[in-house]
Amino acid sequence: MIKCAIVGATGLVGQTILKVLEEKKLRIDEYELFASSRSVGNKIKFMDKEYTVQELTEESFKKTKFNYALFSAGEIISEKYIPLAVKSGCIVVDNSSYFRMYDDVPLVVPEVNEYEIFKHNGIIANPNCSTIQAILPLKALNDEYTISRIIYSTYQAVSGAGNDGISDLVNTRNGSGPNKFPYNITDNCIPQVDIFLENNYTKEEIKMIEETRKILKNPKLPITATCVRIPVLNCHSESINIEFENEFNIQDILKVLSNYPGITVIDEIDNNIYPINELANGIDDILVGRIRRDYSVKNGINLWVVADNVRKGAASNSVQILEKLIEKRHDI
Ligand SMILES: NC(=O)c1ccc[n+]([C@@H]2O[C@H](COP(=O)([O-])OP(=O)(O)OC[C@H]3O[C@@H](n4cnc5c(N)ncnc54)[C@H](OP(=O)(O)O)[C@@H]3O)[C@@H](O)[C@H]2O)c1
């Protein structure tokens, strides 16, 4: 009997996790759905059954012995409740940033480093949504040409800030003031995602830098990032400038990217075809286009990368990890 807890089940990521679980039909016998006291008693239809949302408390992982839990309720909840879940024998996949940089917590995108999943001590972390979509093309190219520097510029959808982010876009379009973002997101590109740190970078920018280094196993890799919130509903776009140690042929780069699992190359500039939000919305593949040489350096390229931040950037990636854990369990 395999039991799984979904923590943050009423949130944007949690709701999408339920959708992906319905699509994938994993071998899980029982689910329980948790959120805050605000949602207690809410009914959610899932897998042809009606579930009642429970309040997450310190007793939740004592009352039921869960084998697995998917957490998407923010850092504070992860910090407090994941150790309790792990103590009860549960394996947790966490969508928050809280445990990502812990040495004993694998940071996993299955297409890139599936083998890391099984090194866990009870917690496996999903990278940040902006890191996930970048890391697939970066890993594909790093394996072939060895990356020596990365410059990230992101154009991030309001859905990256959850249900409150979406409400801010809808409300400010209707003339109300902002609640979630520091400025009106309807009419502005806001060069601030998450809080500012002492080094003048935002936390989002540092997450991208540190997580990329951890996954590529290159702790000193020169990387810089500028993360911007823009007035679109869903899917993050990223301009990624990459320098390599080794020389390359641009046609080979196209081949390497096209052959990598989880990437779809869309690059037909003669027909004005390249990745845009509406093509990425609702799918799990990372879309890569505008692939071109950077003539200002010796071995450099530019990419434009678009992906559904709520699906592959969070929900689908964590369900993929859960799927691998369950497959392994049945292999033994
Ligand atoms: N949105 C994205 O694109 C994205 C991508 C990658 C990672 N993430 C991460 O995923 C997590 C969730 O993000 P989201 O976008 O789904 O946010 P969201 O829409 O704001 O949802 C937050 C969820 O957390 C629950 N929650 C809040 N306080 C709680 C408490 N005290 N006890 C139990 N549950 C509580 C909420 O329950 P109530 O409904 O009861 O308040 C809701 O289910 C965050 O850590 C975020 O950084 C998000």
The ligand as a MOL file (V3000), in Angstrom:
LIG
                    3D

  0  0  0     0  0            999 V3000
M  V30 BEGIN CTAB
M  V30 COUNTS 48 52 0 0 0
M  V30 BEGIN ATOM
M  V30 1 N 4.5470 29.0560 -9.2990 0
M  V30 2 C 5.6560 28.5830 -9.8570 0
M  V30 3 O 5.9090 28.7500 -11.0690 0
M  V30 4 C 6.6610 27.8380 -9.0400 0
M  V30 5 C 7.7120 27.2200 -9.7050 0
M  V30 6 C 8.6920 26.5370 -8.9490 0
M  V30 7 C 8.5700 26.4570 -7.5920 0
M  V30 8 N 7.5180 27.0670 -6.9640 0 CHG=1
M  V30 9 C 7.4500 26.9290 -5.5090 0
M  V30 10 O 6.3270 26.1230 -5.1770 0
M  V30 11 C 5.7730 26.5490 -3.9340 0
M  V30 12 C 4.2980 26.8650 -4.1100 0
M  V30 13 O 4.1450 27.8680 -5.0800 0
M  V30 14 P 2.7300 28.2280 -5.7370 0
M  V30 15 O 3.0680 29.0300 -6.9280 0
M  V30 16 O 1.8710 27.0230 -5.8660 0 CHG=-1
M  V30 17 O 2.1130 29.1940 -4.6130 0
M  V30 18 P 0.5770 29.4560 -4.2220 0
M  V30 19 O -0.2860 29.3940 -5.4210 0
M  V30 20 O 0.6100 30.7050 -3.4440 0
M  V30 21 O 0.2030 28.2280 -3.2600 0
M  V30 22 C 0.7180 28.1070 -1.9690 0
M  V30 23 C 0.2120 26.8320 -1.3310 0
M  V30 24 O 0.8060 26.7400 -0.0390 0
M  V30 25 C -0.2160 26.5140 0.9240 0
M  V30 26 N 0.1090 27.0440 2.2280 0
M  V30 27 C 0.3670 28.3380 2.5690 0
M  V30 28 N 0.5290 28.4280 3.9100 0
M  V30 29 C 0.3900 27.1710 4.4180 0
M  V30 30 C 0.4150 26.6280 5.7110 0
M  V30 31 N 0.6280 27.3870 6.7900 0
M  V30 32 N 0.2150 25.2890 5.8660 0
M  V30 33 C -0.0140 24.5200 4.7840 0
M  V30 34 N -0.0840 24.9740 3.5240 0
M  V30 35 C 0.1120 26.2940 3.3450 0
M  V30 36 C -1.4130 27.2520 0.3390 0
M  V30 37 O -2.5910 26.8130 0.9850 0
M  V30 38 P -3.8910 27.7760 1.1170 0
M  V30 39 O -4.5530 27.7400 -0.2320 0
M  V30 40 O -4.6760 27.1310 2.1780 0
M  V30 41 O -3.3750 29.1400 1.4640 0
M  V30 42 C -1.3050 26.8170 -1.1170 0
M  V30 43 O -1.8010 25.5050 -1.2710 0
M  V30 44 C 6.6350 27.7450 -3.4870 0
M  V30 45 O 7.6650 27.2790 -2.6560 0
M  V30 46 C 7.2250 28.2490 -4.7940 0
M  V30 47 O 8.4300 28.9390 -4.6000 0
M  V30 48 C 6.5640 27.7340 -7.6470 0
M  V30 END ATOM
M  V30 BEGIN BOND
M  V30 1 1 1 2
M  V30 2 2 2 3
M  V30 3 1 2 4
M  V30 4 1 4 5
M  V30 5 2 4 48
M  V30 6 2 5 6
M  V30 7 1 6 7
M  V30 8 2 7 8
M  V30 9 1 8 9
M  V30 10 1 8 48
M  V30 11 1 9 10
M  V30 12 1 9 46
M  V30 13 1 10 11
M  V30 14 1 11 12
M  V30 15 1 11 44
M  V30 16 1 12 13
M  V30 17 1 13 14
M  V30 18 2 14 15
M  V30 19 1 14 16
M  V30 20 1 14 17
M  V30 21 1 17 18
M  V30 22 2 18 19
M  V30 23 1 18 20
M  V30 24 1 18 21
M  V30 25 1 21 22
M  V30 26 1 22 23
M  V30 27 1 23 24
M  V30 28 1 23 42
M  V30 29 1 24 25
M  V30 30 1 25 26
M  V30 31 1 25 36
M  V30 32 1 26 27
M  V30 33 1 26 35
M  V30 34 2 27 28
M  V30 35 1 28 29
M  V30 36 1 29 30
M  V30 37 2 29 35
M  V30 38 1 30 31
M  V30 39 2 30 32
M  V30 40 1 32 33
M  V30 41 2 33 34
M  V30 42 1 34 35
M  V30 43 1 36 37
M  V30 44 1 36 42
M  V30 45 1 37 38
M  V30 46 2 38 39
M  V30 47 1 38 40
M  V30 48 1 38 41
M  V30 49 1 42 43
M  V30 50 1 44 45
M  V30 51 1 44 46
M  V30 52 1 46 47
M  V30 END BOND
M  V30 END CTAB
M  END
